[in-house]
Amino acid sequence: MKENDTNRLVKGALWLSIAGLLSKILSAGYRIPLQNLTGDMGFYIYQQIYPLLGIATMLALYGFPSAISAVTSRELSQEKRLTWNSFYAPILAILCIFHFLLAAVIWISAPLLAETINEASLIWSYRLTAIVFLFIPVVALFRGVLQGMYQMIPTAVSQIGEQLVRVGIIISAACLVAFSSYSIDWIGMAAVYATFFGICMATIILLVFYVKERNQLQSFPKNSDNSFSIKPFISTVLILGIVAAMNHMTLLFIQLADAITFVPQLLEFGWGNIEAKELKGVFDRGQPLIQLVTVLGSSIALTILPMISEKKLKTEKLHVYTYVRTAFLTGFYIVIGAVIGLLLLLPEINRLLFQNEQGSIELRVLMLSVVFATLAIIGSTVLQGFGYIKRTALFIAITFFIKWIGNQLLIPNLGMMGAAIATVCSLLCLFLLIMMEIRRKLPELHISRSIQWKSIFVAAGILTFYVCIWKLFIPEIWLGSRLFLLIYLMAVCFSGGIIYFIFILRMQGFTKHQLQLLPKSTLLLRLAEKRNKL
């Protein structure tokens, strides 16, 4: 790869990371006003549709673009011109056939799916979701080709544009339901329309960028073989695309299992229909919290994880080990602090975001899954760097079935608590599977030995004491207003977070070399002050 291409790739990867972070924050954030406007029942309806729409988004954003990018990069490195017959038509044909079959399956099974979850009103929402899958090939093709040309900014801009359109339509629909005569079931249809128009917006943005870059593609000589053939692309585009998408679907598969099994299991064991659906809506309050904390913990950790590979492991072994250790330590320290805050402040957070404290005990248990989800995401990224994409996808599939079985066994007797325990156990299993694979690949990594347990226990203890002091001395009557509750939580979270990380640094949670790999390393080294020489 040329040095100029490498620089473009690194800058582009940074833009993609920023866009991904903003997009996930938006994705988690809009669920709060959605629940406030439509209640737990409206939130329940939305979450029954969301997993399928999320799968469509992952295929269009991560899965197939990654695969097409690899093919594009390979063709351009051989100075081949990307013609309609030899390149675009075969790939588009593969994508169209796959998505047509997938859409047909969803369309046909929509009545069965709606009957399974005891929500007949969602049949047409599911069928419209099937139609959305038919529009994925074009947006995936544009994204993949541009990424293969090391143009990452178009993907970043289109991702933000798509998400803004989705959020705008969903919130507008929630307002219509809240302040007019629209049925609450319309939220499901609105979610589908939002995804469709979001994909349309992304396609327009990508088309504009593609037209600008088209001259670069025309500069290559014509192919000696300009014939149409899908065979060279099937394994790379189809198999790699599906597997790559699955690696971004961990939390989606967990939500899909809940969407299919949660309410039916409660109904089978005597719960009322409305009561069961509202309980599912309460349980889904945990999803934006899980997503926000997971994004926070994994994103900061992954910014210090360079493009690792099998080749780098052989030539720069010590550097690879250091980067991987630092990524895991950073994610671990962040997520432990965040989970402590969530466990202690969840009733107040629940009241601030969702207007009451219903389900706080069960949601506290659910928050434990954040630790395993964050570390599993970091670990799967490490494995993907070494080329173990199919293996991590297999682990995620196993996680889905563990969650499914856990729901079947635990929800009837424990209700929402059973679903929370099933989520924690399934993500724990994913974490263990990934860590066992990493141990095989990096036998000298020893993550548990790298963690400074004394620093984490002291920092966690100080944080717990600090938050409890706030809870003890702030009168409950002061927190009756959501505005004052917001100010209170922001003050506790920001000040508590700063105190926690200062103690992590002072207690030598990181070595000097590890701190130098982190963003704002100069400030962190100054805060760390006294430390042993390496």
Backbone hydrogen bonds, N-H to C=O, Kabsch-Sander energy under -0.5 kcal/mol:
donor,donor_aa,acceptor,acceptor_aa,energy
6,T,2,K,-2.4
7,N,3,E,-2.4
8,R,4,N,-2.1
9,L,5,D,-2.4
10,V,6,T,-2.5
11,K,7,N,-2.6
12,G,8,R,-2.6
13,A,9,L,-2.5
14,L,10,V,-1.7
15,W,11,K,-2.1
16,L,12,G,-2.6
17,S,13,A,-2.2
18,I,14,L,-2.4
19,A,15,W,-2.8
20,G,16,L,-2.8
21,L,17,S,-2.3
22,L,18,I,-2.6
23,S,19,A,-2.7
24,K,20,G,-2.2
25,I,21,L,-2.1
26,L,22,L,-2.5
27,S,23,S,-2.5
28,A,24,K,-2.2
29,G,25,I,-2.8
30,Y,26,L,-2.3
31,R,28,A,-0.6
32,I,29,G,-1.3
34,L,30,Y,-1.7
35,Q,31,R,-2.3
36,N,32,I,-2.4
37,L,33,P,-2.4
38,T,34,L,-2.1
39,G,35,Q,-2.3
42,G,38,T,-1.2
43,F,39,G,-2.1
44,Y,40,D,-2.1
45,I,41,M,-2.2
46,Y,42,G,-2.2
47,Q,43,F,-2.5
48,Q,44,Y,-1.3
48,Q,45,I,-0.5
49,I,45,I,-0.9
49,I,46,Y,-1.0
50,Y,46,Y,-2.5
52,L,49,I,-0.7
53,L,49,I,-1.6
54,G,50,Y,-3.2
55,I,51,P,-2.0
56,A,52,L,-1.8
57,T,53,L,-2.2
58,M,54,G,-2.4
59,L,55,I,-2.2
60,A,56,A,-2.0
61,L,57,T,-2.1
62,Y,58,M,-2.4
63,G,58,M,-2.5
64,F,59,L,-1.7
66,S,62,Y,-1.4
67,A,63,G,-1.6
68,I,64,F,-3.0
69,S,65,P,-2.4
70,A,66,S,-1.7
71,V,67,A,-1.7
72,T,68,I,-2.9
73,S,69,S,-2.7
74,R,70,A,-1.8
75,E,71,V,-2.5
76,L,72,T,-2.7
77,S,73,S,-2.0
78,Q,74,R,-0.9
78,Q,75,E,-0.5
79,E,76,L,-1.9
80,K,75,E,-2.1
81,R,221,P,-0.8
83,T,81,R,-1.3
87,F,83,T,-1.7
88,Y,83,T,-1.7
89,A,84,W,-3.0
91,I,87,F,-1.9
92,L,88,Y,-2.8
93,A,89,A,-2.4
94,I,90,P,-2.2
95,L,91,I,-2.5
96,C,92,L,-2.7
97,I,93,A,-2.5
98,F,94,I,-2.3
99,H,95,L,-2.6
100,F,96,C,-2.3
101,L,97,I,-2.2
102,L,98,F,-2.4
103,A,99,H,-2.6
104,A,100,F,-2.4
105,V,101,L,-2.2
106,I,102,L,-2.2
107,W,103,A,-2.8
108,I,104,A,-2.6
109,S,105,V,-2.3
110,A,106,I,-0.8
110,A,107,W,-0.7
113,L,109,S,-2.9
114,A,110,A,-2.7
115,E,111,P,-2.3
116,T,112,L,-2.4
117,I,113,L,-1.8
118,N,115,E,-0.9
119,E,114,A,-3.1
122,L,119,E,-2.0
123,I,120,A,-1.6
126,Y,122,L,-2.5
127,R,123,I,-2.0
128,L,124,W,-2.3
129,T,125,S,-1.8
130,A,126,Y,-1.6
131,I,127,R,-1.3
132,V,128,L,-1.6
133,F,129,T,-1.1
134,L,131,I,-1.4
135,F,132,V,-1.8
136,I,133,F,-1.0
139,V,135,F,-1.0
140,A,136,I,-2.7
141,L,137,P,-2.2
142,F,138,V,-2.3
143,R,139,V,-2.2
144,G,140,A,-2.6
145,V,141,L,-2.4
146,L,142,F,-2.3
147,Q,143,R,-2.4
148,G,144,G,-2.2
149,M,145,V,-0.9
150,Y,147,Q,-1.9
151,Q,146,L,-2.7
152,M,150,Y,-0.9
156,A,152,M,-2.1
157,V,153,I,-3.1
158,S,154,P,-2.7
159,Q,155,T,-2.2
160,I,156,A,-2.0
161,G,157,V,-2.7
162,E,158,S,-2.6
163,Q,159,Q,-2.1
164,L,160,I,-2.5
165,V,161,G,-1.9
166,R,162,E,-2.2
167,V,163,Q,-2.8
168,G,164,L,-2.4
169,I,165,V,-2.3
170,I,166,R,-2.5
171,I,167,V,-2.6
172,S,168,G,-2.0
173,A,169,I,-2.5
174,A,170,I,-2.3
175,C,171,I,-2.1
176,L,172,S,-2.0
177,V,173,A,-2.2
178,A,174,A,-2.3
179,F,175,C,-2.7
180,S,176,L,-1.2
182,Y,176,L,-0.7
186,W,183,S,-1.6
187,I,184,I,-1.5
188,G,185,D,-1.1
189,M,185,D,-0.8
190,A,186,W,-2.7
191,A,187,I,-2.1
192,V,188,G,-1.4
193,Y,189,M,-2.5
194,A,190,A,-2.7
195,T,191,A,-1.8
196,F,192,V,-2.5
197,F,193,Y,-2.8
198,G,194,A,-1.9
199,I,195,T,-2.3
200,C,196,F,-2.1
201,M,197,F,-2.3
202,A,198,G,-2.3
203,T,199,I,-2.4
204,I,200,C,-2.2
205,I,201,M,-2.3
206,L,202,A,-2.5
207,L,203,T,-2.4
208,V,204,I,-1.9
209,F,205,I,-1.9
210,Y,206,L,-2.7
211,V,207,L,-2.3
212,K,208,V,-1.4
213,E,209,F,-1.6
214,R,210,Y,-0.9
216,Q,213,E,-0.9
217,L,213,E,-0.9
218,Q,214,R,-1.5
219,S,215,N,-0.7
219,S,216,Q,-0.7
220,F,217,L,-1.0
226,N,224,S,-0.6
233,F,230,I,-1.4
234,I,230,I,-1.2
234,I,231,K,-0.6
235,S,231,K,-0.5
237,V,233,F,-2.8
238,L,233,F,-0.6
238,L,234,I,-1.9
239,I,234,I,-1.0
240,L,235,S,-1.3
241,G,237,V,-1.0
242,I,238,L,-2.2
243,V,239,I,-2.4
244,A,240,L,-2.8
245,A,241,G,-1.9
246,M,242,I,-2.2
247,N,243,V,-1.3
248,H,245,A,-2.0
249,M,246,M,-1.8
253,F,249,M,-2.8
254,I,250,T,-1.6
255,Q,251,L,-2.1
256,L,252,L,-2.4
257,A,253,F,-2.2
258,D,254,I,-1.8
259,A,255,Q,-2.6
260,I,256,L,-1.8
261,T,257,A,-2.2
262,F,258,D,-2.2
265,Q,261,T,-2.1
266,L,262,F,-1.5
267,L,263,V,-2.7
268,E,264,P,-2.3
269,F,265,Q,-0.9
270,G,267,L,-1.6
271,W,266,L,-2.4
276,A,272,G,-2.5
277,K,273,N,-1.9
278,E,274,I,-2.5
279,L,275,E,-2.1
280,K,276,A,-1.8
281,G,277,K,-2.0
282,V,278,E,-2.2
283,F,279,L,-2.5
284,D,280,K,-2.1
285,R,282,V,-1.4
286,G,283,F,-1.7
287,Q,284,D,-1.3
289,L,285,R,-0.7
290,I,286,G,-2.7
291,Q,287,Q,-2.7
292,L,288,P,-2.5
293,V,289,L,-2.2
294,T,290,I,-2.5
295,V,291,Q,-2.5
296,L,292,L,-2.4
297,G,293,V,-2.8
298,S,294,T,-2.7
299,S,295,V,-2.5
300,I,296,L,-1.5
301,A,297,G,-1.2
302,L,298,S,-2.8
303,T,299,S,-1.2
304,I,301,A,-1.2
305,L,302,L,-1.1
308,I,306,P,-1.6
313,L,309,S,-2.1
314,K,310,E,-1.3
315,T,311,K,-2.0
316,E,312,K,-3.5
320,V,316,E,-2.3
321,Y,317,K,-2.4
322,T,318,L,-2.2
323,Y,319,H,-2.6
324,V,320,V,-2.4
325,R,321,Y,-2.6
326,T,322,T,-2.5
327,A,323,Y,-2.3
328,F,324,V,-2.3
329,L,325,R,-2.8
330,T,326,T,-2.6
331,G,327,A,-2.3
332,F,328,F,-2.7
333,Y,329,L,-2.8
334,I,330,T,-2.3
335,V,331,G,-2.5
336,I,332,F,-2.2
337,G,333,Y,-1.9
338,A,334,I,-2.3
339,V,335,V,-2.5
340,I,336,I,-2.2
341,G,337,G,-2.0
342,L,338,A,-2.4
343,L,339,V,-2.9
344,L,340,I,-2.1
345,L,341,G,-2.4
346,L,342,L,-1.2
349,I,345,L,-2.6
350,N,346,L,-3.2
351,R,347,P,-2.1
352,L,348,E,-2.5
353,L,349,I,-2.8
354,F,350,N,-2.4
355,Q,351,R,-1.2
356,N,350,N,-0.7
360,S,357,E,-1.7
363,L,359,G,-2.6
364,R,360,S,-1.8
365,V,361,I,-1.5
366,L,362,E,-2.2
367,M,363,L,-1.9
368,L,364,R,-0.6
368,L,365,V,-1.3
369,S,366,L,-1.7
370,V,367,M,-1.5
371,V,368,L,-0.9
372,F,368,L,-0.8
373,A,369,S,-2.7
374,T,370,V,-2.6
375,L,371,V,-2.0
376,A,372,F,-2.2
377,I,373,A,-2.1
378,I,374,T,-2.1
379,G,375,L,-2.6
380,S,376,A,-2.8
381,T,377,I,-1.8
382,V,378,I,-1.8
383,L,379,G,-2.3
384,Q,380,S,-2.4
385,G,381,T,-1.7
386,F,382,V,-1.0
386,F,383,L,-0.6
387,G,384,Q,-1.6
388,Y,383,L,-2.6
389,I,387,G,-1.0
392,T,388,Y,-1.7
393,A,389,I,-1.9
394,L,390,K,-2.0
395,F,391,R,-2.1
396,I,392,T,-2.0
397,A,393,A,-2.0
398,I,394,L,-2.3
399,T,395,F,-2.1
400,F,396,I,-1.9
401,F,397,A,-1.7
402,I,398,I,-2.2
403,K,399,T,-2.4
404,W,400,F,-2.5
405,I,401,F,-2.6
406,G,402,I,-2.7
407,N,403,K,-2.5
408,Q,404,W,-2.0
409,L,405,I,-2.0
410,L,406,G,-2.7
411,I,407,N,-1.8
414,L,410,L,-2.8
415,G,411,I,-2.7
417,M,414,L,-1.3
418,G,415,G,-0.5
419,A,415,G,-1.4
420,A,416,M,-2.1
421,I,417,M,-2.5
422,A,418,G,-2.3
423,T,419,A,-2.0
424,V,420,A,-2.3
425,C,421,I,-2.7
426,S,422,A,-2.3
427,L,423,T,-2.3
428,L,424,V,-2.1
429,C,425,C,-2.2
430,L,426,S,-1.9
431,F,427,L,-2.4
432,L,428,L,-2.5
433,L,429,C,-2.5
434,I,430,L,-2.4
435,M,431,F,-2.5
436,M,432,L,-2.2
437,E,433,L,-1.7
438,I,434,I,-2.4
439,R,435,M,-2.4
440,R,436,M,-1.6
441,K,437,E,-1.9
442,L,438,I,-3.9
445,L,442,L,-1.9
450,S,446,H,-1.4
451,I,447,I,-1.4
453,W,451,I,-1.5
456,I,452,Q,-1.9
457,F,453,W,-2.4
458,V,454,K,-2.4
459,A,455,S,-2.6
460,A,456,I,-2.4
461,G,457,F,-2.3
462,I,458,V,-2.7
463,L,459,A,-2.4
464,T,460,A,-2.5
465,F,461,G,-2.4
466,Y,462,I,-2.6
467,V,463,L,-2.5
468,C,464,T,-2.3
469,I,465,F,-2.0
470,W,466,Y,-1.7
471,K,467,V,-2.4
472,L,468,C,-2.1
473,F,469,I,-2.2
474,I,470,W,-1.8
478,W,475,P,-1.3
479,L,476,E,-1.3
480,G,477,I,-1.2
485,L,481,S,-2.2
486,L,482,R,-2.2
487,I,483,L,-2.2
488,Y,484,F,-2.6
489,L,485,L,-2.6
490,M,486,L,-2.5
491,A,487,I,-2.3
492,V,488,Y,-2.5
493,C,489,L,-2.8
494,F,490,M,-2.4
495,S,491,A,-2.0
496,G,492,V,-2.6
497,G,493,C,-2.5
498,I,494,F,-2.1
499,I,495,S,-2.3
500,Y,496,G,-2.5
501,F,497,G,-2.2
502,I,498,I,-2.1
503,F,499,I,-2.1
504,I,500,Y,-1.9
505,L,501,F,-2.3
506,R,502,I,-3.0
507,M,503,F,-2.2
508,Q,505,L,-1.5
509,G,504,I,-2.8
515,L,511,T,-2.2
516,Q,512,K,-1.6
517,L,513,H,-0.6
517,L,514,Q,-1.1
518,L,514,Q,-0.5
518,L,515,L,-1.1
521,S,518,L,-0.7
524,L,520,K,-2.0
525,L,521,S,-2.7
526,R,522,T,-1.8
527,L,523,L,-2.2
528,A,524,L,-2.0
529,E,525,L,-1.2
